Amino acid sequence: MTERPPLPDALPLPVVDNHTHLDIGASSRDSWPEHAAVDSADAELSALLDDAVKVNVPRAVQVGCDLPSARWTADLVAREPRLVGAVALHPNEAPRLAAAGELAAAYDEIAALARRPRIRCIGETGLDYFRTEPSGQAVQQDSFRWHIALAKELDLTLQIHDRDAHEDVMRILAEEGAPRRTVFHCFSGDGVLARRAVEAGYYLSFAGTVTFKNAQNLRNALAVTPLDRLQVETDAPYLTPMPYRGRPNASYLVPHTVRAMAQTLAVDVPALCRALNATAEHLYGPWGED
């Protein structure tokens, strides 16, 4: 495994990692039986969370976006107070499950897991036209509508995955009526889309991609987003911020992205931290208890 980057300087105030996948790359996950009680003292996971605490990223939203990872997520967050959970079927899962005749049963299980106390979010759901063929787009759209309805039924935040599908994502949200708290995870649009999303009442979460040299479109989007509509995330283990692009990502690297965001926004880092933290609590509630 590629060596993880070193710890950055700590942030002056706490910030939440809005979206991480601790299960991906966790060496022990595949050895756990489905629905097993997850030991939050697992050395690898505990070390990653401890490192994040050291740099003032003490909390995170753990995202499970297929059935095994959703089960894993629900078990983990029930035992780990530094985490709350999100569960859904990723847009690329929906056509696969539909082809196998398993989509209805998968919906039932996601709906049940979403009712667990520390599941605070439905996500990531949405549309991905990069990996799914046109023949699978109708199933993706139906799945997106189902997840929107579930988030509204349970009054949970919705986290959206939008890849090469901006117009259809915005259209379906308008047609269905978006949940009160809707977040574009790893926002990938430009300034025009950012303005439209903000005007519609949505929140935009920026990942390490906003630090990439070729991502001026993301910095343009960030620059027009009000502080109270922002989140920061890792999407770990992917999208590691500069200067460590290509190495494994983790919540403890959020400070690199926060500092780059502050520079683009021309605000001081403490002010941005305060805004990010307040918005995270608005979106997901308190971490300490249910």
N, C-alpha and C positions, 0 to 999 in steps of 0.2 A: 504494500500500500504506500502511496506517495506520502511523504512526511507532511504533517500538518504545519501550517504557519505558526509563528510565535504569537504570544499574547500581545495585543496593542496596548497603548496607554489607556487607562480606565476613563470612562466618561465621567463628567462631573456630577451627573444626576442619573437615576435609573431609567432604562428604556426597555421596552418589550420587543422581543423578536416575534413579529406578527405571523410568521409562517416558516416552520421547519419540519423536516422529515427525519426524526431521530432513528426510525426503523431502517431507513435505507443506509446500508453500509454498517449497520450494527452487527458485529460478528456473531452475536448470540441469538439474534432473532429467529433464524431458520431452525434452530434446535428446539425452540419452544413449541409445544403443542398448541393448536388453536384453542382459544378461550382460556389458556393457562393464566394463572395469576402471575403478573409481571413483578419481579423483584426490583424495586427502584434503587437498590444498592448495587445493581449490576455495575461492575467496575468501569466499563467503557462509557456507558450512559452517564453515570454519576460524575465521571471525570469531565465530560463535556459540559455538563450543567454547572459543575463547580468552577470551571474555567470562565464560563459566562458570568457567574456571580462576581468573580474577581475584577471584571472590567465594567461592572455596573449594568449588566444585562441579566437581571435576576429571574426573569420570567419569560415564558415563550408559549406560543400556540403550536402544539404538535398536531400534524395533519395526517390523517389516514385516508387514502383515496382509492383503495380497493378493499375487498372484504377482509383479506388477512391483515392488512395494515390498519383498517378501521377497528377490528377486534383488538389488535395489539395496542392501539392508541387508547381505546376505552379502558383497558386494563391498566395501562401505565399511568394515565392521568388520575385514576382513582386512588393511586398510592403515592403520587409525586406532587407535592403542593406547589412546586415551581412551574407546573404545566397545567394548562387547560387544553381541551381537545377539539378538533374538527373532524367530522367524518362525512364521506360522500363517495360516489363512484366517479372517478376521473372521466372526462369526456371520451378518452380513448378506451375506457373499460366498457362503456355502454354498448357499442357495436359488437364487441367480442362476446359479451354476455348474452346479447340478443341472439346472435348466431348460434349459440349453444343452448338456447331455450332456457336460460337461467336468469334473465333480467328481472322478472317479476319477483322471484324469491330473493334476489339480491336487494331490491327495493325494500322488501319487508324487513330484511335484517338491518339495513342502514337506518330505517325508521325506528327500529327498536333500540339500536345503539345510540341514536341521537337523543333518546329520552334519558340516557344515563346522566346523573347530576353534573358531572364536570365536563360534559360535552357542551360547548358554548357556541358552536359554529357549524354550519353546513358548508362543506367545502373540501377539496376544491372541485367545483363544478363549473360548467360553462361549455365552451366550444373550442375545438382544436382542429383546424382544417389543414394543419401542416402534416400530421401523421395519418389522419383518417381519410380514406378515399371518399369521393363525392357520394358514393352509394351508402356510406355510413352516416352522412350528415343529418338525415332525417331522424335517425335514432338518437344521435347526439342532442338534437334540438328538443326532442321529446323528453329526454333525460334531464336536460337543463330545466325545462318547465316543471318537471316533477320535483326537482330539488328546490326550486323557487317556492313552490307550494308548501313543501315540508318546512322550510325555514320560516315562512309566514305562519303556518299552523302552530309551530313551537316557539315563535318569537325569538328565533336565533339569528345571529349575524350570518350573512351569506358571503363566502369568499369565492371569487370568480377567477377561473382560468380562461384566458382569452388569447388564443394564438392564431393569427391570420384570419380572424373572424370578427373584427370590430363591429361592422355594421349589423350583422345578425345578432351579436350579443346585445347591442343597444336596442335593437328592434324588439327582441324577445322580452327584455326587461320592461320595456314600455308596454308591450301587449299584456304581459302577465301582471304588471304592477310589482315593482321591486320591493323586497323586504325593507323595513325601516332602516336597517343597518346593512349596507351592501358595500363590499370592499373589492376593488380590482387588485387581486394578488399579482405581484410582479408586473406592475403596469408596463405595457409594451407599446403604447400609442405615442402620438406626438402631442404638441401643444393644443391643437384643435380638438382632438379627442378628449384631452384632459379638461378643457373648458366645458365641453358638452357633459362630461361625466359629473363634474362639480355642480354644474347648473341643475342636473337631474337629482342631486342630493347624495351622490356616491362618494366613497372614500378611495384614495389611491395609495397603494403600498409599493414602495420602491425597494428593489433588491440591489445587490452588488453591481448589476449591469449599469447602473447610473454612473458608476465610476469609470467605465470603459472609455477609452479614447475615442472610439467610433460611435459613441452613443449620445451625440449632441441632441438628437430628437427627444431622448428621455430627460435630459437636463432642461430642454425647452418646456417639456410637460411639467416637470417639477417646479419650474420657475413661476408657472401660472396657477399653482395649486395652493390654496390657503393653508396656513399652518394647522388649522383645526380639522382639516380633511386628510391629513397625511398619516401614513404608517411607514415603518421600516421593517425589512425582513431579510432573511438569508436565503430561503428556499434550499437550505442545506440538505444534502452535501454539495449542491450545485451552486453556480453563479457566484463564486468567490470574488470579493472585491479586489481591485488593484491595491497594492502591487503584487498580489498573490494569485491572480487569475490562473486557473488551471489546476490549482491544488485544492484539497478537500475543504469545503466550507463548514462552518459551525457558528453557533450563536455568539461565541466570544469574539467573532470578527465583525460584529455589527458596528463597533466604534468607527471603523474605516468608512463605512457607508454613511453614518450619521455626520461625520466631519465633512465628507464631500458634499452631502446635502446642504449642510449649513453654509458652505462656501457658495454654492449655486444660489441659495435663497438670500444670501447676504444678511444672515441673522447669526447671533452668537450661539455657540453650541449649547449652553445651559437653557436658553429660551427654546431651542428646538427640542431638547430632551423633555422639558416640561410639557410642551404641546403633544409630543408623541405619546408620552406616558398617560396624560389625561385622556387622550382619544382612545387609547387601548382599553382603559378601564370603562369608558363609555361603550365601546364595542363589545367587550367580553365580560364585564363585571369584575368583581374582586377575585383575586387568585386564592386567597387564604382559606375561604370557607364558602359553602353553598347556602 
